[in-house]
Amino acid sequence: MQEETSVPEPPPADQHRGPYGRLLFALAKWFAFGGGLVFVALVLMSVVSIVGRKLFNAPVPGDVELLQLSSAFASAAFFAYCHLVHGDVKVDFFTANMTSSRRLVLDSIGSLLVGLLGALLAWRTAAGAISLKEAGETSAILELPVWLAQALMVPSFVLLALAGFYMCCQPWTRGGEKP
């Protein structure tokens, strides 16, 4: 027997209305898929490096550098998708007894803050990447430009900002529904 709760279920992830919402969701899915592929490649590289180190005394050169540089932008690729499917961590202890309209207002404020944080991260990450490029900093072993990995995070943070702003407005633009 399932207990009824007063907490409304979020809309299914693929039910974003309008062409902008569908495009944003599709883009976020592709970013997350790409981030997942990067992580799979990193795991495979790590396995090859560990086996090569133990069996043949021949690890993948710069494996730790590649792991550090790639995992940063790969993990950033998941943020927008996570927000669009309501995968964020929410503490509903304080809001469990609130009306659904108040929860919608709090969710909208939270999404606005996510959008602002995404914009701030995109701006500062881009500024940091430009600074690293001007300094000419490279990784120690492979001499890869460090700025490139940082610059690859910027589109993910821009997408996070767009997702946050979209989700902030979404409850108020759904076909006549009012909180």
C-alpha positions as CSV (number, residue, x, y, z in Angstrom):
1,M,0.0,0.0,0.0
2,Q,1.4,3.3,-1.0
3,E,0.9,6.4,1.1
4,E,-0.3,9.5,-0.6
5,T,1.9,12.6,-0.2
6,S,1.1,16.2,-0.8
7,V,4.4,16.8,-2.6
8,P,3.7,17.2,-6.4
9,E,5.7,15.0,-8.7
10,P,8.0,17.0,-11.1
11,P,7.0,16.8,-14.7
12,P,8.8,14.1,-16.7
13,A,12.1,15.3,-18.1
14,D,11.0,15.0,-21.7
15,Q,7.9,17.1,-21.1
16,H,9.6,20.5,-21.4
17,R,7.2,22.7,-23.3
18,G,8.0,24.7,-26.3
19,P,10.9,24.5,-28.8
20,Y,13.3,26.3,-26.5
21,G,12.7,23.8,-23.7
22,R,13.1,20.8,-26.0
23,L,16.2,22.2,-27.6
24,L,17.7,22.9,-24.2
25,F,16.9,19.5,-22.9
26,A,18.3,17.8,-26.0
27,L,21.5,19.8,-25.8
28,A,21.8,19.0,-22.1
29,K,21.4,15.3,-22.9
30,W,24.1,15.4,-25.5
31,F,26.5,17.2,-23.2
32,A,25.8,14.6,-20.5
33,F,26.3,11.8,-23.0
34,G,29.6,13.4,-24.1
35,G,30.7,13.7,-20.5
36,G,29.9,10.1,-19.9
37,L,31.9,9.1,-23.0
38,V,34.9,11.0,-21.7
39,F,34.7,9.2,-18.3
40,V,34.5,5.8,-20.1
41,A,37.6,6.7,-22.1
42,L,39.3,7.8,-18.9
43,V,38.5,4.5,-17.2
44,L,39.8,2.6,-20.2
45,M,43.0,4.7,-20.2
46,S,43.5,4.1,-16.5
47,V,43.0,0.3,-16.9
48,V,45.5,0.2,-19.8
49,S,47.9,2.3,-17.7
50,I,47.6,0.2,-14.6
51,V,48.0,-3.1,-16.4
52,G,50.8,-1.7,-18.5
53,R,52.6,-0.4,-15.4
54,K,52.2,-3.7,-13.5
55,L,52.8,-6.2,-16.3
56,F,55.2,-4.4,-18.7
57,N,56.6,-1.5,-16.6
58,A,55.1,0.8,-19.3
59,P,52.2,3.0,-18.1
60,V,50.4,5.5,-20.3
61,P,52.6,8.6,-20.2
62,G,50.8,11.5,-18.5
63,D,47.9,9.4,-17.4
64,V,47.3,11.4,-14.2
65,E,47.5,14.7,-16.2
66,L,45.0,13.5,-18.7
67,L,42.7,12.3,-15.9
68,Q,42.9,15.6,-14.1
69,L,42.4,17.8,-17.2
70,S,39.6,15.7,-18.7
71,S,37.5,14.9,-15.6
72,A,37.0,18.6,-14.8
73,F,35.2,19.4,-18.1
74,A,33.5,16.0,-18.3
75,S,31.9,16.4,-14.9
76,A,30.7,19.9,-15.7
77,A,28.9,18.5,-18.7
78,F,26.4,16.7,-16.4
79,F,25.2,19.8,-14.4
80,A,22.5,21.2,-16.8
81,Y,20.9,17.8,-17.5
82,C,20.8,17.1,-13.7
83,H,19.0,20.4,-13.1
84,L,16.6,19.9,-15.9
85,V,15.5,16.4,-14.6
86,H,15.2,17.7,-11.1
87,G,18.2,15.7,-10.0
88,D,19.5,18.4,-7.7
89,V,19.8,17.7,-4.0
90,K,16.9,19.2,-2.3
91,V,16.2,19.3,1.4
92,D,12.5,19.0,1.7
93,F,12.4,18.7,5.5
94,F,11.5,22.4,5.8
95,T,9.1,22.5,2.8
96,A,7.2,19.2,3.4
97,N,4.3,21.0,5.0
98,M,4.2,24.0,2.7
99,T,1.6,24.5,0.0
100,S,2.5,23.5,-3.5
101,S,2.5,27.2,-4.6
102,R,5.1,28.1,-1.9
103,R,7.3,25.2,-3.0
104,L,7.0,26.3,-6.6
105,V,8.2,29.8,-5.6
106,L,11.1,28.3,-3.6
107,D,12.0,26.0,-6.6
108,S,11.9,29.0,-8.9
109,I,14.2,31.0,-6.6
110,G,16.5,28.0,-6.4
111,S,16.6,27.6,-10.2
112,L,17.3,31.4,-10.5
113,L,20.2,30.9,-8.1
114,V,21.4,28.0,-10.2
115,G,21.2,30.1,-13.3
116,L,23.1,32.9,-11.7
117,L,25.7,30.5,-10.4
118,G,26.1,29.0,-13.9
119,A,26.6,32.4,-15.4
120,L,29.1,33.4,-12.7
121,L,31.1,30.1,-13.2
122,A,31.0,30.5,-17.0
123,W,32.4,34.1,-16.7
124,R,35.1,33.3,-14.2
125,T,36.1,30.0,-15.8
126,A,36.5,31.8,-19.2
127,A,38.5,34.6,-17.5
128,G,40.7,32.0,-15.9
129,A,41.2,30.1,-19.2
130,I,42.2,33.4,-20.9
131,S,44.7,34.1,-18.1
132,L,46.2,30.6,-18.3
133,K,46.5,30.9,-22.1
134,E,48.3,34.3,-21.8
135,A,50.6,32.7,-19.2
136,G,51.4,29.8,-21.4
137,E,51.0,27.2,-18.6
138,T,51.3,23.6,-19.7
139,S,51.1,20.3,-17.9
140,A,54.3,18.8,-16.6
141,I,54.7,15.6,-18.6
142,L,52.7,16.0,-21.8
143,E,53.1,19.8,-22.0
144,L,49.4,20.1,-22.8
145,P,48.0,23.6,-22.6
146,V,46.1,23.8,-19.2
147,W,43.8,26.6,-20.5
148,L,42.2,24.2,-23.0
149,A,40.7,22.0,-20.3
150,Q,39.4,25.0,-18.4
151,A,37.9,26.5,-21.6
152,L,36.1,23.3,-22.3
153,M,34.1,23.8,-19.1
154,V,32.7,27.1,-20.2
155,P,30.0,25.8,-22.6
156,S,28.8,23.5,-19.8
157,F,28.5,26.3,-17.4
158,V,26.6,28.5,-20.0
159,L,24.2,25.6,-20.5
160,L,23.8,25.3,-16.7
161,A,22.9,29.0,-16.6
162,L,20.4,28.6,-19.4
163,A,18.9,25.5,-17.7
164,G,18.6,27.4,-14.4
165,F,16.9,30.4,-15.9
166,Y,14.6,28.2,-18.0
167,M,13.6,26.2,-14.9
168,C,13.0,29.4,-13.0
169,C,10.4,30.5,-15.5
170,Q,9.0,27.1,-16.3
171,P,6.3,26.8,-13.5
172,W,4.9,30.2,-14.4
173,T,4.7,29.6,-18.2
174,R,2.9,26.2,-18.3
175,G,-0.3,26.3,-20.2
176,G,-2.4,28.5,-17.8
177,E,-1.4,26.6,-14.6
178,K,-1.1,28.9,-11.7
179,P,0.8,28.0,-8.5
